[in-house]
Amino acid sequence: MGQYEQGDVLLASVALDDRTAPKTRPVVVIRTERPDLIHICPVSSKPPSDAPSLPLVIDNFSTGGLDLFGESYVMTSRVLALSGRDIIAKKGRLTIESLAEIIANLPAAIRPDTTPVRRPGRSRNLR
Protein backbone atom coordinates (compact mmCIF):
# COMPACT_ATOMS: atom_id res chain seq x y z
CA MET A 1 0.00 0.00 0.00
CA GLY A 2 1.22 3.50 -0.75
CA GLN A 3 1.33 6.31 1.74
CA TYR A 4 -2.04 8.00 1.81
CA GLU A 5 -2.91 11.23 3.58
CA GLN A 6 -5.99 13.00 4.77
CA GLY A 7 -7.67 14.55 1.72
CA ASP A 8 -6.54 11.94 -0.81
CA VAL A 9 -9.25 10.55 -3.08
CA LEU A 10 -8.78 6.85 -3.81
CA LEU A 11 -10.55 4.05 -5.63
CA ALA A 12 -11.25 1.21 -3.23
CA SER A 13 -13.33 -1.91 -2.80
CA VAL A 14 -15.94 -0.87 -0.21
CA ALA A 15 -18.96 -2.51 1.38
CA LEU A 16 -21.24 0.20 2.76
CA ASP A 17 -22.71 -2.16 5.36
CA ASP A 18 -22.85 -5.84 6.34
CA ARG A 19 -25.72 -6.52 3.93
CA THR A 20 -24.03 -5.36 0.71
CA ALA A 21 -21.17 -6.80 -1.30
CA PRO A 22 -18.04 -4.68 -1.78
CA LYS A 23 -18.10 -2.35 -4.77
CA THR A 24 -15.32 -0.34 -6.38
CA ARG A 25 -16.00 3.32 -5.62
CA PRO A 26 -14.15 6.55 -4.89
CA VAL A 27 -13.42 7.31 -1.25
CA VAL A 28 -12.05 10.35 0.61
CA VAL A 29 -9.33 9.71 3.21
CA ILE A 30 -10.43 11.28 6.49
CA ARG A 31 -7.76 9.92 8.83
CA THR A 32 -4.79 7.57 8.76
CA GLU A 33 -3.95 5.64 11.90
CA ARG A 34 -1.09 3.56 10.59
CA PRO A 35 0.17 2.64 7.10
CA ASP A 36 -2.21 -0.31 6.78
CA LEU A 37 -5.38 1.31 8.21
CA ILE A 38 -7.16 4.38 6.88
CA HIS A 39 -10.56 5.88 7.64
CA ILE A 40 -12.59 7.03 4.66
CA CYS A 41 -15.92 8.48 3.57
CA PRO A 42 -17.35 6.72 0.51
CA VAL A 43 -18.40 8.68 -2.57
CA SER A 44 -21.56 7.91 -4.56
CA SER A 45 -22.89 9.07 -7.92
CA LYS A 46 -26.31 9.59 -6.30
CA PRO A 47 -27.06 11.40 -3.04
CA PRO A 48 -28.24 9.03 -0.32
CA SER A 49 -31.91 9.57 0.53
CA ASP A 50 -31.50 8.58 4.17
CA ALA A 51 -28.28 10.32 5.23
CA PRO A 52 -26.38 13.60 4.83
CA SER A 53 -23.92 14.06 2.00
CA LEU A 54 -21.91 16.82 0.31
CA PRO A 55 -21.58 17.37 -3.44
CA LEU A 56 -18.16 16.70 -4.96
CA VAL A 57 -17.18 18.39 -8.24
CA ILE A 58 -13.92 18.76 -10.15
CA ASP A 59 -13.30 22.19 -8.56
CA ASN A 60 -12.94 20.43 -5.17
CA PHE A 61 -9.65 18.86 -6.34
CA SER A 62 -6.23 20.45 -6.01
CA THR A 63 -4.68 17.63 -8.09
CA GLY A 64 -6.14 14.81 -10.15
CA GLY A 65 -9.86 14.18 -10.05
CA LEU A 66 -12.59 11.75 -10.92
CA ASP A 67 -14.19 11.16 -14.29
CA LEU A 68 -17.13 13.33 -13.32
CA PHE A 69 -19.89 14.15 -15.77
CA GLY A 70 -21.99 15.61 -12.99
CA GLU A 71 -21.81 15.81 -9.24
CA SER A 72 -20.81 12.97 -6.99
CA TYR A 73 -21.62 12.91 -3.28
CA VAL A 74 -19.40 12.34 -0.25
CA MET A 75 -21.37 10.28 2.28
CA THR A 76 -20.40 12.20 5.41
CA SER A 77 -22.50 10.01 7.69
CA ARG A 78 -20.36 6.94 6.94
CA VAL A 79 -16.75 6.73 8.05
CA LEU A 80 -15.35 3.29 7.33
CA ALA A 81 -11.98 1.67 8.04
CA LEU A 82 -10.06 0.17 5.13
CA SER A 83 -6.92 -1.87 4.91
CA GLY A 84 -4.28 -1.57 2.21
CA ARG A 85 -5.57 -4.57 0.28
CA ASP A 86 -8.83 -2.69 -0.41
CA ILE A 87 -7.09 0.24 -2.19
CA ILE A 88 -7.05 0.05 -5.99
CA ALA A 89 -5.63 3.44 -7.05
CA LYS A 90 -5.14 7.06 -6.07
CA LYS A 91 -7.28 9.46 -8.11
CA GLY A 92 -6.33 12.84 -6.69
CA ARG A 93 -6.30 15.17 -3.74
CA LEU A 94 -8.94 17.57 -2.44
CA THR A 95 -8.36 21.24 -1.75
CA ILE A 96 -7.84 22.10 1.90
CA GLU A 97 -11.14 24.01 1.88
CA SER A 98 -13.10 21.05 0.48
CA LEU A 99 -11.56 18.67 3.02
CA ALA A 100 -12.31 21.07 5.88
CA GLU A 101 -15.97 21.24 4.78
CA ILE A 102 -16.23 17.44 4.70
CA ILE A 103 -14.67 17.11 8.16
CA ALA A 104 -16.95 19.83 9.56
CA ASN A 105 -19.97 17.83 8.34
CA LEU A 106 -18.94 14.52 9.92
CA PRO A 107 -20.81 13.44 13.05
CA ALA A 108 -18.93 14.81 16.09
CA ALA A 109 -18.28 11.32 17.46
CA ILE A 110 -16.23 10.33 14.39
CA ARG A 111 -14.64 13.66 13.47
CA PRO A 112 -10.81 13.59 13.44
CA ASP A 113 -9.10 15.47 16.27
CA THR A 114 -7.09 17.65 13.91
CA THR A 115 -8.16 20.16 11.35
CA PRO A 116 -6.61 19.88 7.91
CA VAL A 117 -3.62 22.13 7.31
CA ARG A 118 -1.95 23.11 4.09
CA ARG A 119 1.42 21.45 3.84
CA PRO A 120 4.32 23.47 2.37
CA GLY A 121 5.00 22.68 -1.26
CA ARG A 122 1.53 21.26 -1.96
CA SER A 123 -0.38 22.55 -4.96
CA ARG A 124 -3.24 24.94 -4.32
CA ASN A 125 -6.55 25.26 -6.08
CA LEU A 126 -6.69 28.70 -7.66
CA ARG A 127 -10.29 29.62 -8.32
C-alpha positions as CSV (number, residue, x, y, z in Angstrom):
1,M,0.0,0.0,0.0
2,G,1.2,3.5,-0.7
3,Q,1.3,6.3,1.7
4,Y,-2.0,8.0,1.8
5,E,-2.9,11.2,3.6
6,Q,-6.0,13.0,4.8
7,G,-7.7,14.5,1.7
8,D,-6.5,11.9,-0.8
9,V,-9.2,10.5,-3.1
10,L,-8.8,6.8,-3.8
11,L,-10.6,4.1,-5.6
12,A,-11.3,1.2,-3.2
13,S,-13.3,-1.9,-2.8
14,V,-15.9,-0.9,-0.2
15,A,-19.0,-2.5,1.4
16,L,-21.2,0.2,2.8
17,D,-22.7,-2.2,5.4
18,D,-22.8,-5.8,6.3
19,R,-25.7,-6.5,3.9
20,T,-24.0,-5.4,0.7
21,A,-21.2,-6.8,-1.3
22,P,-18.0,-4.7,-1.8
23,K,-18.1,-2.3,-4.8
24,T,-15.3,-0.3,-6.4
25,R,-16.0,3.3,-5.6
26,P,-14.1,6.5,-4.9
27,V,-13.4,7.3,-1.2
28,V,-12.0,10.3,0.6
29,V,-9.3,9.7,3.2
30,I,-10.4,11.3,6.5
31,R,-7.8,9.9,8.8
32,T,-4.8,7.6,8.8
33,E,-3.9,5.6,11.9
34,R,-1.1,3.6,10.6
35,P,0.2,2.6,7.1
36,D,-2.2,-0.3,6.8
37,L,-5.4,1.3,8.2
38,I,-7.2,4.4,6.9
39,H,-10.6,5.9,7.6
40,I,-12.6,7.0,4.7
41,C,-15.9,8.5,3.6
42,P,-17.4,6.7,0.5
43,V,-18.4,8.7,-2.6
44,S,-21.6,7.9,-4.6
45,S,-22.9,9.1,-7.9
46,K,-26.3,9.6,-6.3
47,P,-27.1,11.4,-3.0
48,P,-28.2,9.0,-0.3
49,S,-31.9,9.6,0.5
50,D,-31.5,8.6,4.2
51,A,-28.3,10.3,5.2
52,P,-26.4,13.6,4.8
53,S,-23.9,14.1,2.0
54,L,-21.9,16.8,0.3
55,P,-21.6,17.4,-3.4
56,L,-18.2,16.7,-5.0
57,V,-17.2,18.4,-8.2
58,I,-13.9,18.8,-10.2
59,D,-13.3,22.2,-8.6
60,N,-12.9,20.4,-5.2
61,F,-9.7,18.9,-6.3
62,S,-6.2,20.5,-6.0
63,T,-4.7,17.6,-8.1
64,G,-6.1,14.8,-10.1
65,G,-9.9,14.2,-10.0
66,L,-12.6,11.8,-10.9
67,D,-14.2,11.2,-14.3
68,L,-17.1,13.3,-13.3
69,F,-19.9,14.1,-15.8
70,G,-22.0,15.6,-13.0
71,E,-21.8,15.8,-9.2
72,S,-20.8,13.0,-7.0
73,Y,-21.6,12.9,-3.3
74,V,-19.4,12.3,-0.2
75,M,-21.4,10.3,2.3
76,T,-20.4,12.2,5.4
77,S,-22.5,10.0,7.7
78,R,-20.4,6.9,6.9
79,V,-16.7,6.7,8.0
80,L,-15.4,3.3,7.3
81,A,-12.0,1.7,8.0
82,L,-10.1,0.2,5.1
83,S,-6.9,-1.9,4.9
84,G,-4.3,-1.6,2.2
85,R,-5.6,-4.6,0.3
86,D,-8.8,-2.7,-0.4
87,I,-7.1,0.2,-2.2
88,I,-7.0,0.1,-6.0
89,A,-5.6,3.4,-7.1
90,K,-5.1,7.1,-6.1
91,K,-7.3,9.5,-8.1
92,G,-6.3,12.8,-6.7
93,R,-6.3,15.2,-3.7
94,L,-8.9,17.6,-2.4
95,T,-8.4,21.2,-1.8
96,I,-7.8,22.1,1.9
97,E,-11.1,24.0,1.9
98,S,-13.1,21.0,0.5
99,L,-11.6,18.7,3.0
100,A,-12.3,21.1,5.9
101,E,-16.0,21.2,4.8
102,I,-16.2,17.4,4.7
103,I,-14.7,17.1,8.2
104,A,-17.0,19.8,9.6
105,N,-20.0,17.8,8.3
106,L,-18.9,14.5,9.9
107,P,-20.8,13.4,13.0
108,A,-18.9,14.8,16.1
109,A,-18.3,11.3,17.5
110,I,-16.2,10.3,14.4
111,R,-14.6,13.7,13.5
112,P,-10.8,13.6,13.4
113,D,-9.1,15.5,16.3
114,T,-7.1,17.6,13.9
115,T,-8.2,20.2,11.3
116,P,-6.6,19.9,7.9
117,V,-3.6,22.1,7.3
118,R,-1.9,23.1,4.1
119,R,1.4,21.5,3.8
120,P,4.3,23.5,2.4
121,G,5.0,22.7,-1.3
122,R,1.5,21.3,-2.0
123,S,-0.4,22.6,-5.0
124,R,-3.2,24.9,-4.3
125,N,-6.5,25.3,-6.1
126,L,-6.7,28.7,-7.7
127,R,-10.3,29.6,-8.3
